[in-house]
């Protein structure tokens, strides 16, 4: 199968990022070369497999 790629706005910095659809593994990878943002999700379930977003901090609700 052929890999599909699109240019999208980076959710972290707003610049051009790349979204790659990897049909052989049902994985979608979004990455930004400008700010080092990375998000890998499952295409079927939408679950996040791996994420890295410099400058964004997770808050923990206790």
N, C-alpha and C positions, 0 to 999 in steps of 0.2 A: 504494500500500500504506500501511497505517496504521503509525505509529511506536508501539512498545510501550515502556513505562517501568515500572520497579519501584523500590521503596525497598529498599535493602540496607544492611548495616552496612559502614562504611568500613573497608577493610583497614589504613588508616594510623592513624586516631584512634578508630574504633569508633562514631562517631556516625552519624546517618542520611545516606546518600549516595544518589545517583540512578543507576540503570543504564538506559541507553537502547539499544534495539535498533533499528538503522537498516537495514531490509530492502532499501532501494534501493541500498545500497552494501556490504552484508554486514559492517558495522562495528558493534561494541559499544562504547559509551562509558560509563565509570563515573567519576563526579565527585562530590566532596564540597565543599559550599559552606563548611564549617566550617574545614577545614585546607588547602584548595586542592589536594587529591589529584586526579590525573587519570590514567586508564588507557584507552587506545584499543587494541582488539584486533580481529583478523579473526575473525568468527564461524566461518568454514569451516575455517581452519587453526589457530586459537588463538594465532597469532603476535602479539607486541606490536608495534604500529605506533608508538605514542607513549606515554610515561609520565613522570609528574612526581609525586613524593611527598616533600614537604618534611619534613625530619627523618630521612629514611631515607637511608643511605649505602651505595653498592655497594662490595663488597670485591673486590679483584682478586687472584686467585691466580696467583702467578708460578711 
